[in-house]
Amino acid sequence: MLMPIYTPLKVGPSFRFFQLDVTASNSGVIMFVYDMRFLEADGTAHPTSNMTSNTAPSPLVASASSDDFDNFAYFAFDGSASSGWAPDRPGVGSCKIDLGSGNEIVLASATILAPPDDASRTPKTFTIEGSNTGDFSGEETVLITQTNISDWSTSTTKTFTVD
């Protein structure tokens, strides 16, 4: 009797907090993240609701190391191709999201949407990290590492798989 072959879903630790930590941008001056999603192995994208402020809808909370003018952290998670988070110049910094207590996920991949007007205003070298404390002060787990990503196109979403 033949037994069916199953391909297991990717498993790993689950996390409540995710952080994009950009250490170099392609422009070297300014960088935008227009929409970022964290995907489970089954394709479910988080956050599942588009953010309307840094603290809405509940229980989502977005924050950043800095914001350039009115380009707030939640713009990275608002589902819009017309607004994005940007850190203060020179285009490096971190942006994180808290999915809320009880909403931990196992990350399989992450997506980032490039700006509609200038593909050079994109992350070049970055990590995506997971945490269950939100501190990102040594307890985090690096899930995705990307170096010298320069082949962005305007208004195009790139997918990055967990290392």
Buried (B, 14 or more C-beta within 10 A) or exposed (E): EEEEEEEEEBEEEEBBBBBBBBEBBBBEEBBBBBBBBBBBBEEEBBBEEBBEEBBBEEBBBBBBBBBBEEBBBBBBBBBBBEBBBBBBBEBBBBBBBBBBEEBBBBBBBBBBBBBBEBBBBBBBBBBBBBBBEBEBEEEBEEBBEBEEBEEBEBEBBBEBEBE
